[in-house]
Amino acid sequence: MLHKLIGKVQSDIESFSFNTSVSAFMIAVNDLYELSCNKRAVLEPMVILISPFAPHIAEELWGMLGNTSSVTYAKFPAYIEKFTIENTFEYPVSFNGKLRFKLELDRSLSAAEIEAAVRSDENTLRFLSGGGIKKIIVVPGKIINVVC
């Protein structure tokens, strides 16, 4: 999560899209709150990242973390792409074009394996409503559509 934020902020600063950086911060803070994260290794880089957008608050937070120098002298966090690669994907599963549920599957699965996972999922049986499956259209990494 941290390295996704670092990459997003770096690219947004370069393209002058500051509002999307602030939005990314809000999403990251909400995610960290849900995880009850209070690790210094995560919080310090986030304070450094927010400093160009909210310098006064960043200085206060930097001091609360026990740092004596200014946050402006801190080294900007490095983006490491290998930490942003996800192994799973949450596929939206639709029946006759209507989204019904989402199914989290491994990214390395083939279309046939994804189709088998959909057929065996309990949600699929619930939404079939007595009819059979005519066809399952799988777009790996995008969507699954079940035609009834």
C-alpha positions as CSV (number, residue, x, y, z in Angstrom):
1,M,0.0,0.0,0.0
2,L,2.8,2.4,0.9
3,H,4.7,1.9,-2.3
4,K,1.5,2.3,-4.4
5,L,1.0,5.7,-2.6
6,I,4.7,6.7,-3.2
7,G,4.4,5.9,-6.9
8,K,1.0,7.7,-7.2
9,V,2.3,10.8,-5.5
10,Q,5.5,10.9,-7.5
11,S,3.6,10.6,-10.8
12,D,0.9,13.1,-9.7
13,I,3.5,15.7,-8.7
14,E,5.3,15.3,-12.1
15,S,2.0,15.8,-13.9
16,F,0.7,18.6,-11.5
17,S,-2.3,16.4,-10.5
18,F,-2.3,17.4,-6.9
19,N,-6.0,16.7,-6.2
20,T,-5.6,13.0,-7.1
21,S,-2.6,12.8,-4.7
22,V,-4.7,14.1,-1.9
23,S,-7.4,11.5,-2.8
24,A,-4.8,8.7,-2.8
25,F,-3.8,9.9,0.7
26,M,-7.3,9.7,2.0
27,I,-7.7,6.2,0.6
28,A,-4.4,5.1,2.1
29,V,-5.2,6.6,5.5
30,N,-8.6,4.9,5.6
31,D,-6.9,1.6,4.7
32,L,-4.3,2.1,7.4
33,Y,-7.0,3.0,10.0
34,E,-8.8,-0.3,9.2
35,L,-5.6,-2.2,9.7
36,S,-4.8,-0.3,12.9
37,C,-1.4,0.4,11.6
38,N,0.9,2.5,13.8
39,K,4.3,1.4,12.5
40,R,6.9,4.1,12.2
41,A,8.2,2.5,9.0
42,V,4.9,3.3,7.3
43,L,4.0,6.6,9.1
44,E,7.3,8.4,8.5
45,P,7.3,8.0,4.7
46,M,3.6,9.1,4.6
47,V,4.4,12.3,6.6
48,I,7.2,13.0,4.1
49,L,4.9,12.4,1.2
50,I,2.2,14.7,2.6
51,S,4.6,17.5,3.4
52,P,4.4,19.2,-0.1
53,F,0.6,19.4,0.2
54,A,0.2,20.2,3.9
55,P,3.6,21.4,5.3
56,H,2.4,22.7,8.6
57,I,0.6,19.5,9.5
58,A,3.5,17.5,8.3
59,E,5.9,19.4,10.6
60,E,3.6,18.7,13.6
61,L,3.3,15.0,12.7
62,W,7.1,14.8,12.1
63,G,7.7,16.2,15.6
64,M,5.2,13.9,17.1
65,L,7.1,10.9,15.6
66,G,10.1,12.1,17.6
67,N,12.2,13.7,14.9
68,T,14.1,16.8,15.9
69,S,15.0,18.1,12.4
70,S,12.5,19.5,9.9
71,V,10.5,17.2,7.6
72,T,11.8,19.3,4.7
73,Y,15.3,17.8,5.2
74,A,14.0,14.3,5.1
75,K,14.8,12.2,2.0
76,F,11.8,11.6,-0.2
77,P,10.8,7.9,-0.1
78,A,11.9,5.7,-2.9
79,Y,9.3,3.9,-5.0
80,I,10.0,0.2,-5.4
81,E,7.8,-1.4,-8.0
82,K,8.2,-5.0,-6.9
83,F,6.3,-4.1,-3.7
84,T,3.2,-3.0,-5.7
85,I,2.6,-6.2,-7.6
86,E,-0.5,-8.1,-6.4
87,N,-0.9,-11.8,-6.8
88,T,-4.7,-11.8,-6.8
89,F,-7.4,-10.0,-8.7
90,E,-11.0,-9.3,-7.6
91,Y,-13.1,-10.3,-10.7
92,P,-16.5,-8.8,-11.1
93,V,-18.9,-11.6,-12.0
94,S,-22.0,-10.7,-14.0
95,F,-24.9,-12.8,-15.1
96,N,-26.4,-11.7,-18.4
97,G,-24.6,-8.4,-18.1
98,K,-25.7,-7.6,-14.5
99,L,-23.1,-7.5,-11.8
100,R,-23.9,-10.0,-9.1
101,F,-20.8,-10.6,-7.0
102,K,-17.0,-10.4,-7.0
103,L,-14.6,-13.3,-6.8
104,E,-11.0,-13.0,-5.7
105,L,-8.7,-15.3,-7.7
106,D,-5.0,-15.8,-8.3
107,R,-3.7,-13.7,-11.3
108,S,-1.8,-16.7,-12.7
109,L,-5.0,-18.7,-13.4
110,S,-5.8,-19.5,-17.0
111,A,-9.3,-18.7,-18.5
112,A,-10.2,-22.4,-18.1
113,E,-9.2,-22.4,-14.5
114,I,-11.1,-19.2,-13.8
115,E,-14.2,-20.7,-15.5
116,A,-13.9,-23.8,-13.3
117,A,-13.7,-21.6,-10.2
118,V,-16.8,-19.7,-11.2
119,R,-18.8,-22.9,-11.9
120,S,-17.9,-24.3,-8.4
121,D,-18.5,-21.1,-6.5
122,E,-21.6,-21.1,-4.2
123,N,-22.7,-17.6,-5.4
124,T,-22.9,-18.9,-9.0
125,L,-25.4,-21.6,-7.9
126,R,-27.5,-19.0,-6.1
127,F,-27.8,-16.7,-9.1
128,L,-28.5,-19.3,-11.7
129,S,-32.2,-19.4,-10.7
130,G,-32.9,-22.9,-11.9
131,G,-31.5,-22.4,-15.4
132,G,-28.2,-23.7,-16.7
133,I,-25.1,-21.9,-17.9
134,K,-24.9,-21.5,-21.7
135,K,-21.5,-19.9,-21.8
136,I,-18.9,-18.2,-19.5
137,I,-16.9,-15.4,-21.0
138,V,-13.7,-14.8,-19.2
139,V,-11.5,-11.8,-19.9
140,P,-8.4,-12.5,-17.7
141,G,-7.6,-9.6,-15.4
142,K,-10.9,-7.8,-16.2
143,I,-14.3,-9.4,-15.9
144,I,-16.3,-12.7,-16.0
145,N,-19.7,-12.8,-17.6
146,V,-22.0,-15.8,-17.2
147,V,-24.6,-16.2,-20.0
148,C,-27.7,-18.1,-18.8
